[in-house]
Amino acid sequence: MLTLHGPTGSSPGKWTLSRVGTAEERMSVHNEIRALEEKLKGVDGWETRVKELHELLSVQEGVGEEREKEK
């Protein structure tokens, strides 16, 4: 990637050439992919836990409604 820096005062403009997709950048992407894959492995467990919590909360909602009816 070519980055141009404008002229300042009496000095002409400067430029910087950097390589896109260096080994370091590729490693960073691979590490991020690996971390995301690890998180995705836990999705089934979290979905199960959400269902359990939903069931527990549904039972509690029903109990509260029964108490209101008794009054």
MODELLER restraints for C-alpha pairs under 7 A, 6 or more apart:
rsr = mdl.restraints
at = mdl.atoms
rsr.add(forms.Gaussian(group=physical.xy_distance, feature=features.Distance(at['CA:1:A'], at['CA:17:A']), mean=5.69, stdev=0.5))
rsr.add(forms.Gaussian(group=physical.xy_distance, feature=features.Distance(at['CA:1:A'], at['CA:18:A']), mean=5.14, stdev=0.5))
rsr.add(forms.Gaussian(group=physical.xy_distance, feature=features.Distance(at['CA:1:A'], at['CA:19:A']), mean=5.90, stdev=0.5))
rsr.add(forms.Gaussian(group=physical.xy_distance, feature=features.Distance(at['CA:1:A'], at['CA:20:A']), mean=6.09, stdev=0.5))
rsr.add(forms.Gaussian(group=physical.xy_distance, feature=features.Distance(at['CA:2:A'], at['CA:15:A']), mean=6.91, stdev=0.5))
rsr.add(forms.Gaussian(group=physical.xy_distance, feature=features.Distance(at['CA:2:A'], at['CA:16:A']), mean=5.82, stdev=0.5))
rsr.add(forms.Gaussian(group=physical.xy_distance, feature=features.Distance(at['CA:2:A'], at['CA:17:A']), mean=4.64, stdev=0.5))
rsr.add(forms.Gaussian(group=physical.xy_distance, feature=features.Distance(at['CA:2:A'], at['CA:18:A']), mean=6.50, stdev=0.5))
rsr.add(forms.Gaussian(group=physical.xy_distance, feature=features.Distance(at['CA:3:A'], at['CA:15:A']), mean=5.51, stdev=0.5))
rsr.add(forms.Gaussian(group=physical.xy_distance, feature=features.Distance(at['CA:3:A'], at['CA:16:A']), mean=5.09, stdev=0.5))
rsr.add(forms.Gaussian(group=physical.xy_distance, feature=features.Distance(at['CA:3:A'], at['CA:17:A']), mean=6.35, stdev=0.5))
rsr.add(forms.Gaussian(group=physical.xy_distance, feature=features.Distance(at['CA:4:A'], at['CA:14:A']), mean=6.10, stdev=0.5))
rsr.add(forms.Gaussian(group=physical.xy_distance, feature=features.Distance(at['CA:4:A'], at['CA:15:A']), mean=4.40, stdev=0.5))
rsr.add(forms.Gaussian(group=physical.xy_distance, feature=features.Distance(at['CA:4:A'], at['CA:16:A']), mean=6.51, stdev=0.5))
rsr.add(forms.Gaussian(group=physical.xy_distance, feature=features.Distance(at['CA:5:A'], at['CA:13:A']), mean=5.57, stdev=0.5))
rsr.add(forms.Gaussian(group=physical.xy_distance, feature=features.Distance(at['CA:5:A'], at['CA:14:A']), mean=5.01, stdev=0.5))
rsr.add(forms.Gaussian(group=physical.xy_distance, feature=features.Distance(at['CA:5:A'], at['CA:15:A']), mean=5.60, stdev=0.5))
rsr.add(forms.Gaussian(group=physical.xy_distance, feature=features.Distance(at['CA:6:A'], at['CA:13:A']), mean=4.58, stdev=0.5))
rsr.add(forms.Gaussian(group=physical.xy_distance, feature=features.Distance(at['CA:6:A'], at['CA:14:A']), mean=6.60, stdev=0.5))
rsr.add(forms.Gaussian(group=physical.xy_distance, feature=features.Distance(at['CA:7:A'], at['CA:13:A']), mean=3.78, stdev=0.5))
rsr.add(forms.Gaussian(group=physical.xy_distance, feature=features.Distance(at['CA:7:A'], at['CA:14:A']), mean=6.99, stdev=0.5))
